[in-house]
Amino acid sequence: MKNPFANLFKKKDASAPPKVGESEKKKKGKFFERFLKNRLGKSAVQGEEIVGVELTPSEIRMAQLSSNKSNQWVLDKFFVHKIELGENATILDNPDKVGDELKVALQKSKITTTNAAIAIPVTSAIIRVVTAPLMEEDELKKAIDTDSLWENLVQLTDNLNDYSIFHQVINKDKTGNTMDILFVASKLSDINSYTSIIKKGGLNAVIIDVKCFALKSAVDQINQIAGSIEESNLTAVLEFGLDENYVMILYDNNPIITDIFIRSQDRTTLLNSDNQEEMDALVRRYVNQVKQAVQDFETKYEKRIRNLKVVSNLPNVETYLGSFRKNLANTGFNLLDPIKDIKVPAQLEESVKYENRSYFSTVIGLAFRKLDVFGYYKFVTAVKNINLLPNRENMMAQKKAKVFSNFAFKGVVGIVAAIYVCLFGLSFWQIHNLNKKLVGYEDVVQNHELKIIEKEVAEKEIGIILKSLKISRSLKSNKTASFRVLAQIASAVPKRVKFNSIEYNGSDQIIIEGSAYSDQDILKLISNLNGKTLIMQASLATMTLPRADSTGAPAMKGFKIACVLENV
């Protein structure tokens, strides 16, 4: 069999003419696919609640989020369960004990959702970004399924079947005819160990993320909630603590991860020391590595890192922050608070009262995840929806079947209800007319001729009225309704979105064209529109790549949203 990787890094021949009719068929097929996914996507997400679960050697953390009618994120469930695995013990060294502790934590938390999103450590993942020629999804999948592609990208001799691999297109350059592909992989043995722990605890793992990307998800959502004006395509996160230490800079969707080395005696200092000189010396060694990572990035990409989002599992992290800020004088160094702008119900306020809430960032980032059953993010170039679950394709197929089944059931119920209403209405109308005919029947007989004339006159008048009504209904502008619809659309616009045009077809559909700084802003707008009373359904119709204008302002992505109106 010919190796599909053989021509992977060759430029496509732009001069080769496409097969007649083939391109048009593909366009129609993709349009229908996107239309169907947009229609079903909202219902699928609503039907699949997810609880974020973070497993650490000292704690099990669980969180569940939802969005209220005001489109505000609400912390529905939050629980921290302490565990003791022994000194230098890991999660994978004690799967049975962790599974039992998770079962206890689940019972205490009173969480009923069975779908779980978890994250593996950065050290357990292989993360690579490669540039390849533009290709279709099926073409890319065929290339990825070959051992040679894996060997060339990762430079490992291990068998492909020993890994769970996830890929995602993160950037497309149509001018250069290339695209950037993110590859994330982990040993199947590690992944299976995590899923076994989750299963023993009474949950079903549907998403397996990597910790650094879960943190990125938390940062993105927090910035969106707070309306942050930070550069949307530049995120810098520093994890500092006992478990993992690294800097992740995510620029233009490209993750750049640098491990920070700490000595064994440094770990002892982090745990026990109250000697300020020891602590300052540790910070200086640590900061030198951070500075080098930041400098390498700024030199290569000519972009300034102005702020580092810091996450730490150290209870005494505040004692180190002053020294960090002193040694990173030109870079902001802020401890991340993932719960600050999330609505916390009264019954959960005590459970989130921590001086350092940054180490909840991973579980909050996982709780923000949604189960992307219909693959929406295949049409969006961004680092989203990382999932290393080995059987994710089968799981997604089952979820899709469930969604289609629910839609079919609702459709049958709707048809039966419509038929019942029609029959009932027809019967009522007939009975009503018969009663009218019976009342005063003798008078009708006596004045038969007069009633015929009146009937003819009435029919003519009714004809005129119906004609006028038809003309009025055909008018493309209903001022009262238009004002109400436009008012609701205006109230749904997030801060970082602007409109170019709004078109009304005169019936039941409005097309909104505009631009936004990020995918999250677009999704937020769609979610807001779907919450309005006069808009029955809003969905993404098209999206264009970001283009910078002549002023040097940040690039914005174009979009077109179709809104189906209620009977206004």
Secondary structure by P-SEA (a helix, b strand, c coil): ccccccccccccccccccccaaaaaaaaaaaaaaaaaaaaaaaaaaabbbbbbbbcccbbbbbbbbccccccccccbbbbbbbbccccccccccaaaaaaaaaaaaaaacccccbbbbbcccccbbbbbbbbccccaaaaaaaaacaaaaaaaccccccccccbbbbbbccccccccbbbbbbbbccaaaaaaaaaaaaaacccccbbbcaaaaaaaaaaaaaaaacccccccbbbbbbbcccccbbbbbcccbbbbbbbbbcaaaaaaacccccaaaaaaaaaaaaaaaaaaaaaaaaaccccccccbbbbcccccccaaaaaaaaaccbbbbbbbccccccccccccccccccccccaaaaaaaaaccccccccccccccccccccccaaaaaaaaaaaaaaaaaaaaaaaaaaaaaaaaaaaaaaaaaaaaaaaacaaaaaaaaaaaaaaaaaaaaaaaaaaaaaaaaaaaccccaaaaaaaaaaaaaaccccccccccccccccbbbbbbccccaaaaaaaaaaaaacccccbbbbccccccccccccccbbbbbbbbbbbccc
